[in-house]
Amino acid sequence: MGRTIIAGVDRSARSRAAADWAAREALLRGLPLHVVHVTASDEWPYRPDTVADRVVAELVRRHPGLAGRGSTLTGAPAEVLRTLAEDAELLVLGLRGEGGRAAVAVGSTAATLAVSCHGPLVLVPGTLARKEPPRRAGGVTLGIDARDPVGPAVDLAFEAARLRGARVHAVHAWAFPAQRSPFPVLEEDRATWEDQEVQTLTDALRPWRGKYPHVDVLEDVLLFPPAEALAHTARNSDLVVTGRHSGGTALALLEHARCPVAVVPA
């Protein structure tokens, strides 16, 4: 199925917003869109086979150049979508589905896939689809561990920025080295450590700067936990991209997501 963008949908406005984002991304990349509705075989009282088809019809009306198709599959949503994502370019979902509680920011399917999806996953917040891409000044925010970067995540961020004619804001979170002294950290020590972190980030990004010479890059090192650093810098972004080692950072970030978040496995 490679080189296909998959949008997982249900009957919620949130999933339609995610499918609309997926449709615009498919057009941007020149790829087909596969809209998938996963249901239990005994669901009632509606006809589940119409959900994906209706979403596709709505998207094609909104985006006439879109090549899209719909499918209805049976099983546990997270398991079915995780299998489909193995060969897909992107899997796109809303942060919550139709059964989610209002007080819960991230639904169970989204949370499960955020820590276990086999391919790049994009989770889209919000309930209203937009006819045009959002106009934000921040471009693409990349969360990167400069000492152990997730290469596919950096690739995705730079390619997304290239397609959008946008900037990559590369954010590396760091912490003070473990200290046994009871005294506060000296300012000159902090400055030295921060300079080292800046150089580490520059070194980590060098291969991608060479690969994408026309993409502007803003390098940022922040003395925050990774999720807090990303949430702080991504407020004006069109897309946030983060690599996934354990999934903890992604889940913490999704609790405060204001724009689509791409989670890419190592």
C-alpha positions, 0 to 999 in steps of 0.5 A: 500500500506504500505511498498512501495517506490513511485517514482513520474516521468515525462519525465525529466532527473531530475525525472529519477535521483530521480527514480534511487535514489528511486530504490537504496533505495528500494533495500537497504530496501528490498522493492518494488518500485512503479513508478507513472506518474500523467498526465492530461487526455487530454495530447498530443502528447505522450502516457502518459501510457508509461512514468512510464513503460519505467522508470521501465524497465530502472531501472530494467535493471540497478538494476536486483534485483529490484521489480518494477511496473509502474502506470499512474494516472490522476489528479493534481500531488501534490494532487495525490501523497499526497494521495499515500504518506499516506500509503507509506514508502517514496515518492521520487521526483525530485526537479523540473519537466519537466515544471520547469523554469531553474531559479527556484530551487524547482518546484511547485509540490515539494514545495507543497508537502514539506509543506503538504505531509502526509508521508516522502518525499525525494526530489532529486536534480540533473539531472544525475542518478548514477549507484552506491550510492554517496561516501560521508564522511558525512553520514546522516545529521539530522536537529533536534529541540532538544526542540521539536523533530519530532520523525519520522524524527529522526527514519528515519535518524537513520534507514537510517544511520544504513542501510548505515553503516554511521554516524548521524550528528545531528544538532540543531540550536539555537539563543540567548535568547531575550535581552533587554540590548543594550550591546553585549552578554558577552562571558561567557553568550554565553558559558553558553547558548551553554552548555545548548543547548548541554545538551538539544540535548544530552537529546533529542537523548538519546532514539535513541542512545539506540535504535540504539547502533551501529550507531555513532552520532555526536552532533552539536549545531550551532548559525544559523537559522535552514536552514542555519545550515543544509545547512552549515553542509550537504555539504558532506552528503549522505542524509539530514533529517529534521522534518516538523512543518511548512515547512519553514525550508525545503523550505529554505534548498531545495533552496540550496540542493546538496544531497537528502533531506527527509522532515518528517511531525510531 
